Amino acid sequence: MKTGSGRRYFRDHRSVGESLFDRPLEWRLGVQLVAINPSAAFRKALRMWLPPDRGPC
């Protein structure tokens, strides 16, 4: 979801997933490692939209 300033904020896995889905497939396939301590929403979206060997554990 976008705020009035155009910045995104992520409320749940759907909004995180939408942000990832907006990126080109080539970009998503190019992700080599996700090195963050994600919230449950981020973790779920990363597992859904990035290749399985590159997202969070």
N, C-alpha and C positions, 0 to 999 in steps of 0.2 A: 504494500500500500504506500502511496506517496503522500507526503505532507504538502501543505501549501507552498513550502519553499522548494519542492521538487525532490527533496531527500526521501529515501525509503526508510520505513521502519518495519521491523519484522515481529509480527505478533504470534504467528504459529508456523507450522511446517509448510502450509500452503503458500504463505507470502514469501518464505525463504525459497521454496521450490519455484515459484513464479520468477523470482529474481535469477535463479540458476537457469531456468528454462529460457529466459530472455537472452542468455548468452548463446553464441553460436555453438553448435555441436563440436566443431573443431576445438573451440576454447575449452569446453568441458572435457573432451578427450585428452587435451593437453595438460590438464591438472595432474601433477605428479604426487602431491601430498597435501593433505589438509592438516595443518598443525595448530589447532586451537582446542580449547576445552569447551565444546559447544553445548548450548542448552539442548534440552530434549527436542525442541522444534528444529534447531539447526541440524542436529544429528540425524533426525528422521529425513529431512529434506536432502541432506548430503548423501545419505544412503540411497535415496530414490533417484537422484539426478546425476550422480557422478559414478564413474566405473567402480565396481566393488572393491578393487584392490587399492583405491586411492583415497577413499573417504576415511572418516574416523573409525577407530576400533570399537 
